[in-house]
Amino acid sequence: TPDSVSISIVNHSGPMTEGEQYELQCNVYNVTPVQYLTVKWYKGHTLLNQTTFTNTSKTPVNEKATLLIRPDRADDGAQYRCEAELNLGEVNPTKLSGPLSVDVL
């Protein structure tokens, strides 16, 4: 499994403005084999999107996935998180990021 997984907002801090577009980034540190990695995005318990990778590197690397969001007032206080899953057959180890709470104005 990866050493760690983190989530952040790209080039933004503070409350979000309703209707504006923001980019969330999920960083997956020290993962191999990358071609079996899937990054899943959640808002609360709802799966929003997932990203797979084609890198065939045999040595551990850092990977990132991004998700574009356009929050509205109903998203105020919503928690986003990302999950790194290695699809290795019968055993699929996962590692979660901590939650990222968003404030929407």
C-alpha positions in Angstrom: 0.0 0.0 0.0 1.1 3.6 -0.3 3.0 5.2 2.5 0.3 7.9 2.8 -2.5 9.6 1.0 -3.4 13.3 1.3 -6.1 15.6 -0.2 -5.8 19.4 -0.8 -7.3 22.3 -2.8 -5.1 23.5 -5.6 -4.1 27.2 -5.4 -6.9 28.2 -3.0 -7.4 28.7 0.8 -10.4 29.8 2.8 -14.1 29.6 1.9 -15.2 28.7 -1.6 -17.5 30.9 -3.6 -20.7 29.3 -4.8 -20.6 28.4 -8.5 -16.9 28.8 -8.9 -14.8 25.9 -10.1 -12.1 24.4 -7.8 -9.6 21.7 -8.2 -9.0 19.1 -5.6 -5.8 17.1 -5.6 -5.1 13.6 -4.1 -1.5 12.8 -3.6 -0.5 9.2 -3.2 3.0 8.7 -1.8 5.5 5.9 -2.5 3.2 3.5 -4.3 3.9 0.5 -6.6 2.8 -1.1 -8.8 1.1 2.0 -10.1 -0.7 0.3 -13.0 -2.9 -1.4 -10.4 -3.7 1.8 -8.5 -7.2 3.3 -8.5 -7.9 6.7 -6.8 -11.6 7.0 -5.7 -13.2 10.4 -4.8 -15.9 10.7 -2.3 -18.2 13.5 -1.0 -19.5 12.1 2.2 -20.2 8.4 1.5 -21.0 9.1 -2.2 -18.5 8.0 -4.9 -18.0 10.9 -7.3 -15.2 9.7 -9.6 -12.3 7.3 -10.0 -8.9 7.5 -11.8 -6.7 4.6 -13.0 -3.1 4.8 -14.0 -1.0 3.3 -16.7 2.5 3.9 -15.3 4.4 0.5 -15.3 7.3 1.6 -13.1 8.5 -1.2 -10.8 9.9 1.3 -8.3 7.8 3.2 -5.8 6.6 6.6 -7.1 4.4 9.5 -6.0 1.2 9.9 -8.1 -1.6 12.5 -8.0 -5.2 12.6 -9.2 -7.4 15.7 -9.6 -11.1 16.3 -9.3 -12.9 19.5 -10.5 -15.8 20.6 -8.3 -18.3 23.5 -8.5 -19.8 23.8 -5.1 -23.2 25.3 -4.2 -24.7 26.3 -0.9 -25.8 22.8 -0.2 -22.1 21.7 -0.2 -21.3 24.0 2.8 -19.7 21.8 5.3 -19.3 18.8 2.9 -16.4 16.5 3.5 -14.4 15.2 0.5 -11.8 12.5 0.7 -9.9 10.3 -1.7 -9.0 6.6 -1.4 -6.0 4.9 -3.0 -6.8 1.2 -3.8 -4.4 -1.3 -5.3 -6.3 -3.9 -7.4 -4.2 -7.0 -6.7 -6.8 -9.7 -7.2 -8.3 -11.2 -4.1 -6.7 -8.7 -1.8 -7.2 -5.0 -2.6 -5.4 -2.9 0.1 -6.7 0.6 0.5 -5.5 3.8 2.2 -7.7 6.8 2.8 -6.9 10.5 3.0 -8.2 12.5 5.9 -11.4 14.4 5.2 -11.3 17.9 3.6 -14.2 20.0 4.7 -15.3 22.8 2.5 -17.0 26.1 3.4 -19.1 27.7 0.7 -20.2 31.4 0.6 
